[in-house]
Amino acid sequence: MESTHLDTCLSVQPYKAQLLKWIGNKQRFAHEIISFFPKRFGAYHEPFLGSGAILGVLAPNKAEAADSFKPLITIWQTLKKNPEIIKQWYRERWEEAQQGDKVEQYEKIKARYNANTNAADFLFLTRAAYGGVIRFRKADGYMSTPCGVHKPIHFGVFGRRVNERAERVRGAEFFHREYAESLDRVREGDVVYCDPPYSHS
Ligand SMILES: C[S@@+](CC[C@H](N)C(=O)[O-])C[C@H]1O[C@@H](n2cnc3c(N)ncnc32)[C@H](O)[C@@H]1O
C-alpha cells in the first residue's frame, strides 16, 4: 500500500534545548538517530515519548506521539493546547521553591504530587529532581527522587523553551496509550521511532 501523505521532507536543524530534564533522553544523539530516517516519509510515530527529544529536533509535519505515563502526556497535550498554562505551572512552582529552603520546598511539591498525581507538579519535579532521574517505587508508584543539586532554570528561560517547543510540536498529536496501540496506527510509508524503557529500570 502506498502512503497517502509522503509530505514530510527532512531538513533538520540543530536544536538542543530540553523542555523536561529526563534521564535516558536522546537529546545528544537526536541528529545521529534522525540521520537513519528516510529522507521522505508519511507520519512520524513515537510510542515511548518521554521528554520527546527526537520529536523536538525532527519537528515533523505530521506525528503521533504517545506515552503510557499520564502526567507526562498531560504536559505535552497542554503544551499543544495552551503553552501559557505550561509557563504558569512552572512559574508558580519556581516561585514557591524560592519561598524557603530549596530542599524543603522541593519535598513539599513532591509530597503534593505523591498525594495527588498531577502534571503541573510533575513538570517542576522533572526540572528540579536529582539528575533528571524520575524514580518511582514499584509497589505504589511513589515518586522518590531527592532534590537535585542544581538550580532549576529561571521561569523566563523556561518560558522561551515552551514557545520554541510549542512551535516544534505543531504537527504532532499526543496520546496517553500503550505502545501496542500506537503501533496499530502505523501505515506504510510512516516512520516509527521506539525508545522503550531499559529492562533493568
Ligand atoms: C527511555 S524513555 C523514552 C525517552 C525519550 N526517547 C526521550 O528522549 O526522552 C521510555 C518512555 O516509555 C514510556 N513507557 C514505558 N512503558 C510503556 C508502555 N508500555 N507503553 C508506552 N510507553 C511506555 C515511559 O513512560 C518513558 O517515558
The ligand as an SDF file (V2000), in Angstrom:
LIG
                    3D

 27 29  0  0  0  0  0  0  0  0999 V2000
   13.5430    5.6430   27.6720 C   0  0  0  0  0  0  0  0  0  0  0  0
   12.0900    6.6360   27.8790 S   0  0  0  0  0  0  0  0  0  0  0  0
   11.9800    7.4730   26.3480 C   0  0  0  0  0  0  0  0  0  0  0  0
   12.9370    8.6340   26.3260 C   0  0  0  0  0  0  0  0  0  0  0  0
   12.7760    9.5190   25.1060 C   0  0  0  0  0  0  0  0  0  0  0  0
   13.3380    8.9300   23.9140 N   0  0  0  0  0  0  0  0  0  0  0  0
   13.4320   10.8680   25.3390 C   0  0  0  0  0  0  0  0  0  0  0  0
   14.2310   11.3280   24.5200 O   0  0  0  0  0  0  0  0  0  0  0  0
   13.1480   11.4870   26.3740 O   0  0  0  0  0  0  0  0  0  0  0  0
   10.7930    5.4630   27.7750 C   0  0  0  0  0  0  0  0  0  0  0  0
    9.3740    6.0150   27.9050 C   0  0  0  0  0  0  0  0  0  0  0  0
    8.4680    4.9360   27.6600 O   0  0  0  0  0  0  0  0  0  0  0  0
    7.3270    5.0870   28.4860 C   0  0  0  0  0  0  0  0  0  0  0  0
    6.7050    3.7590   28.6090 N   0  0  0  0  0  0  0  0  0  0  0  0
    7.0530    2.7380   29.4360 C   0  0  0  0  0  0  0  0  0  0  0  0
    6.2860    1.6590   29.2170 N   0  0  0  0  0  0  0  0  0  0  0  0
    5.4270    1.9910   28.2060 C   0  0  0  0  0  0  0  0  0  0  0  0
    4.3910    1.2980   27.5040 C   0  0  0  0  0  0  0  0  0  0  0  0
    4.0790    0.0320   27.8310 N   0  0  0  0  0  0  0  0  0  0  0  0
    3.7350    1.9320   26.5030 N   0  0  0  0  0  0  0  0  0  0  0  0
    4.0400    3.2330   26.1920 C   0  0  0  0  0  0  0  0  0  0  0  0
    5.0040    3.9390   26.8360 N   0  0  0  0  0  0  0  0  0  0  0  0
    5.6790    3.3380   27.8080 C   0  0  0  0  0  0  0  0  0  0  0  0
    7.8780    5.6520   29.7860 C   0  0  0  0  0  0  0  0  0  0  0  0
    6.8660    6.3470   30.4950 O   0  0  0  0  0  0  0  0  0  0  0  0
    9.0060    6.5620   29.2810 C   0  0  0  0  0  0  0  0  0  0  0  0
    8.5390    7.8860   29.1400 O   0  0  0  0  0  0  0  0  0  0  0  0
  1  2  1  0
  2  3  1  0
  2 10  1  0
  3  4  1  0
  4  5  1  0
  5  6  1  0
  5  7  1  0
  7  8  2  0
  7  9  1  0
 10 11  1  0
 11 12  1  0
 11 26  1  0
 12 13  1  0
 13 14  1  0
 13 24  1  0
 14 15  1  0
 14 23  1  0
 15 16  2  0
 16 17  1  0
 17 18  1  0
 17 23  2  0
 18 19  1  0
 18 20  2  0
 20 21  1  0
 21 22  2  0
 22 23  1  0
 24 25  1  0
 24 26  1  0
 26 27  1  0
M  CHG  2   2   1   9  -1
M  END
$$$$
